[in-house]
Amino acid sequence: MSTSTPEGKKVPEERSSLHNAEVKPRKGLVQSVSRALAVLDTVAEAGAPPRAQEIATRLGLNLTTVVHLLNTLVEGGYLTKRGRTYSWSRTKILDLHGRLAPDAKPSPAALAALQRAVQATGESGYVSNWTGDDVVIAAVAEGDHAVRVAGLRVGLSGDVHARASGKCLLAFGPPARAANYLDTTSLIGRTPATIVERDALEKELAETRRRGYSIDREEYLQGVCGIAVPLREGQWANSALALTMPVDRFHTNRTHLIDVLQEVADTAHETH
């Protein structure tokens, strides 16, 4: 059984215009490309490989249009057709992954730390990297509690100020990183607990640096908390190790969870 997610969220599904063919692309966008991307997303999100008719129905597109898009994506190597169903090409996924910039990939030390933290606590965990001007989940490991946070996925990003890993990498990264983020980003309130005032967030980051870890107190999603520690590979941290859990277990096990994360992060730093 699963509950809400922290950085993979149980909220009304937020779909961009790419998922709704009835919404015309904004000026300057290519409709056929938007539709092809929507098809790729739909195939990726399906519980089982979908048929063309299922995709057409979900996107509100004509079946013939969808078939042409699917044929193009199969020809380009992005999708694989088996019988009447379609799925992402594993070859293409691995190829794209191999081309990722180094800052988008978790290091072997980070992956080992993630596994140790999840095994020691039973909570779901993830590694996030600072990539470009955002914090992106680079690796995920699910916990083994019957009730756990679900929906974490590699590639999830955004709302840096509301996420444990985001605040961690703002606090323990180079000062210019946090300054630029605060200068250029509107602090959107995802929940009533989200910090949306610059002065308050600066104080939170200073407190994070003082204690050595960051906390998401239902700031990203109500009912879910997170704790993150920096994984240092130099003066500044570019990766964070985080655990996420329902709010009740956060209050009950907070000290233990923090101790495990800090011990694992210290070990990862020593062995790097």
N, C-alpha and C positions, 0 to 999 in steps of 0.2 A: 504494500500500500504506500502511496506517496502523498506528500503534502506540497505546499507551494515551493517555488524555487526562488533562489536569491538572485543568481545571475543567470538563471534560466528560469523563467518566471511563470507562475500560475496566475495569469491575469487575462482579461478578455484579449483574444488574439489580436495583435496589432499588425495589420497587413498594409503594405505600401500599395501604391497604385499598380505596381507590377503584378499584384495578385488579383487585380480586379480589372478585367479587360474593358468593362463598361466605363471606367474612368479614363479619359483621354490623357495621354502623356502631356506633360507640361511643354510649353513652347521650347523648341531647341532639342527635344528628345526624338529618337527614332522609334516609331510604334512597333515595328517588327522586332527590333532588338529588345524592347521592353517586354513584348509578349514571349519571346524566346527565353528571357531570363525568368519570367513568371512560370513558364513550363518547367524549367530546371528546378526552381524552388518547390514547385508542386510535387515533382517526382521525388525530391529529397525528403520532403515532409510526410509523404504517404507512408502509412504503416506497412503496406505491402506494395510491390511494384504495380502501378496503376495501368489501366488501359487508356487508349486515346479518348474514349467517350467519357471516362471518369474525369480526365484532365479538362476536357472541353466543358463539362458541366460545372466543375469547380470554378473555372475561370470565366464562364459565361461567354465562351467563344464558339464560333462555328466549328463543327467537327472537321470539316475539310481543311480549315485554316490550321487547326491543331495538328492534323496529320502531316501537313507540309512542314510545320515547325519541327515536329518530331523526326521526320526524315532527315531534315537538315542537321539536327543535333546528333543523330546517329552517324550521319556521314562525316561530321566533324570530330567524331570520337568521344563526344561528351556523354552520350547515352548508349546503352546497349538494349537491343530488342530481343526478347525471348518469347516466341509465340506472339501473343497479342499484348504483352506487357512490356513496360519500359523501366529501366533502372539506370542509375549513374554508372558510368564505366569506371571500374576500379583502376584500370590502367591510367586513365586520365587523372583520377584523383591523386594517385601516387606521383604522377608526373608533375602535377601542379604543386603538390606538397614539397617535392624535391627542389622546386624553384623558389620556394619561400625565402624571403630575406632572413638572415641569421637571427635578427631580433624578434622574429615571429615564431621561432621554434624553441621548445623547452630544451635545456641542456640535460645531458645524462644525469648530472648531479641533482638537478631540479626534479626530474622524474623519479629518481630513487628516494628523494626526500618526500615527495608526494605519497608514494606507496607506504613509506614508514609511518607517516602521520595518519593516514587513513586506517591502516592496520592497527595502530595503537589506540585509536579513538572510536572507530566504527562510524565516524561521520563522513559525509561526502566531502571531497576536497578537490582543489584545482590549482593549477599554476597559471598565473597571468603575466604577460610581458608588456612592457611599454613599447608600443609599435607606432612609429610616426608621432601623432599627437593624441593617441588614445591608448586605453588599456584593453588588451585582447586576451581572452582565455586561450591558452596554448595546449593544455592537457587537463583531463578530468579523470577522477577515480571515484566511483560510487561507494558509499558506506554500506554497512550491513544491518543497520537498524530496520526494524519492521516499518517504522514511520520515519521517513528521511526526506531530505530535500531532493527533488527530482528535476529533470529538465536542463541540467547543466550541459553545455555543449561547447566544443571547441569553436572559436571564432566569435563568440558573443562579446560585445563591446558596448561602449557608450556609458553615459551617466557616471563618469569617473568619480565625481564628488560624493556619490551615494553608495559606493561599493567599498567593501573592506580592502580589496586588493588595489583599488584605485587610490584611496586615501593613503595606503601604504607606500605606493610608488610616487605619489606627490610628496610625501613627507621625507622619504629616504632617497629620492632622486636629487639631481642637481637643483639648486635654488631657482635657476632660470626656468626650469620645467614648471614648477608650481606657479611662479609669477606669470608666465605666459598663459597657463591654463586659466588663472583667475582673471587675467586681463581680457581674454578673448571668449570666455564661455559664460553663458547664462546658467546660473545654478537653479535648475528646474527641480521642483519638489515632487518626487515620486510618491511619497507618503507624508503624513503629517510630521513624521520624525526627521525627514530629510533636512540637512543643513543648507539653507538657501541664502544666508547672509555672508558676505565675504569675510568680515571681521571674525564671525563665529567659526568659519571654516579654517581661517588662519590659526586661530587658537586651538582648534581640534588637531591640526597638523603639528603644531608645536608640542601638544600633549602626546601625540603619537610618537614623535621623536624622543621625547623624554622617557616614555615607558618601554619603547622598543617594539610595539605592535599597534595595529589599527583595529578598530571595531566598527562594525555596521550594526547599529541598534535599530533594527526594523526600518532602516532608512531607504533601502532599495525595494523592499517588499514587506508588507505587514505580516507579522507572524514568523519572520525568518531573521536570524542574526548571522553575522559572519565575523571571523577573526583572521587577520593576515599578518605575516611577518616578512621582512625583506630577505631575499636570497642575494647576498652580496658576492660579487665577483670582481670587486675593485672598490674604489672609493664610494661610488654610488650604486644603488640597487636598480637594476632594470627588470628584475623578476620578483614576483611575490608568491608565497605559498599560503594558501587560505583553506580554512574549513568553514563549512556552512551547516546550520542546524536549526530546527524549530526553536522558537524563543524559550520554551520551557526548559529544554536541555541546555541552552546557553546559560541560563541563570543557575541551573543545578551544577553544571560541570565546567563552568568558565575557567576556574583556576587550573584544573587539570588540562584542559584543552590548550591554554596558553603555554603551560609548562612543556607540553609535548611539542608544540610548534616551535618554540624557541630552542629546545634541545635538538630537534631535527635540523633546524636551520643552521645552528652552530656547527653540527657535524658535517653538514653539506659544505659549509664554508671551509672547514679544516681539510676536507678531502678533495676540494676542487683543484 
